[in-house]
Amino acid sequence: MYTLDPLNTRYSGRISFGLLAWMVASAIIAASAGVSYAVLKNSQVAEHTELEKINREIAICRLNTNQYRAKADALTNRWAMRDRLNQDGSSLRDITHDQVELARSTRETASINATASR
């Protein structure tokens, strides 16, 4: 039947130099592809983490802005201001429409004064 004769060339374990070179080259290519994939994936994860951090900071800034606007609106609300002034016992009081004077530009004032003096 089958013998493990060194003379039997059909089952010899010889590998040609060309096949060995192709195997080494394919192993190097596969290893470099794996390393490249790991490096690129790591940089992708790092960028994703950085973007999440920036988005979180933007959300915090927007929240702070909204809170400051709400506080500013609460402080500049004329009804709330009026109540605070009354609570503090301030001497400031409401003014009537009769007390309001309109400011005019100097040209209008000069032309009104010129027509009034004639």
C-alpha positions in Angstrom: 0.0 0.0 0.0 1.4 3.3 1.0 4.8 3.5 2.4 6.5 6.4 4.0 9.5 6.0 1.7 11.6 9.1 1.2 11.7 8.0 -2.4 7.9 8.5 -2.8 7.7 12.0 -4.3 4.0 12.1 -4.3 3.7 12.7 -0.6 6.9 14.6 0.1 6.5 17.6 2.3 8.5 20.0 0.2 7.4 23.5 -0.2 8.8 25.5 -3.1 10.6 28.8 -2.5 7.9 30.8 -4.4 5.1 29.4 -2.3 7.1 30.1 0.9 7.6 33.7 -0.3 3.9 34.1 -1.0 3.0 32.8 2.4 5.4 35.1 4.1 4.2 38.1 2.1 0.5 37.3 2.7 1.2 36.9 6.5 2.9 40.3 6.5 0.0 41.9 4.6 -2.5 40.3 7.0 -0.6 41.4 10.1 -0.1 45.0 8.8 -3.8 45.1 7.9 -4.8 44.0 11.4 -2.5 46.6 13.0 -3.8 49.3 10.6 -7.4 48.4 11.5 -6.6 48.5 15.3 -4.9 51.9 14.9 -7.7 53.4 12.8 -10.4 52.0 15.1 -8.6 53.4 18.2 -8.4 56.9 16.6 -12.1 56.6 15.6 -13.1 55.8 19.2 -10.9 58.6 20.5 -12.6 61.1 18.0 -16.1 59.8 19.0 -15.2 60.3 22.7 -14.0 63.8 22.0 -17.2 64.6 20.1 -19.4 63.3 22.9 -17.4 65.5 25.4 -17.8 68.6 23.2 -21.5 67.9 22.7 -21.9 67.5 26.5 -20.1 70.8 27.0 -22.3 72.5 24.4 -25.5 71.2 26.1 -24.2 72.5 29.5 -23.5 75.9 28.0 -27.0 76.0 26.4 -28.6 75.1 29.7 -26.6 77.8 31.5 -27.6 80.3 28.9 -31.2 79.4 29.3 -30.9 79.7 33.1 -29.2 83.1 32.9 -31.9 84.3 30.4 -34.6 83.1 32.8 -32.9 84.9 35.7 -32.5 88.1 33.7 -36.1 88.0 32.6 -37.2 87.5 36.2 -35.0 90.4 37.4 -36.1 92.8 34.6 -39.8 92.0 34.7 -41.4 95.3 35.5 -44.0 93.7 37.8 -41.4 91.8 39.8 -39.3 95.0 39.9 -42.2 97.0 41.2 -42.9 94.3 43.9 -39.2 94.3 45.0 -39.1 98.1 45.2 -42.3 98.1 47.3 -40.8 95.4 49.6 -37.6 97.4 50.0 -39.5 100.5 50.8 -38.0 102.5 47.9 -39.0 106.0 47.2 -39.3 105.3 43.5 -42.8 105.5 42.3 -44.6 105.0 39.0 -44.6 107.9 36.6 -47.7 109.1 34.7 -47.9 109.9 31.0 -48.0 113.6 31.8 -44.5 113.4 33.3 -43.0 111.9 30.2 -41.1 114.3 27.9 -40.1 113.2 24.4 -36.5 113.9 23.4 -36.0 115.4 20.0 -32.9 115.7 17.9 -31.1 119.1 17.8 -32.2 119.9 14.2 -35.8 119.5 15.1 -35.3 121.5 18.3 -33.5 124.2 16.3 -36.2 124.4 13.7 -38.9 124.5 16.4 -37.1 127.3 18.3 -36.6 129.2 15.0 -40.3 129.0 14.2 -41.3 129.9 17.7 -39.1 133.0 17.8 -40.7 134.5 14.6 
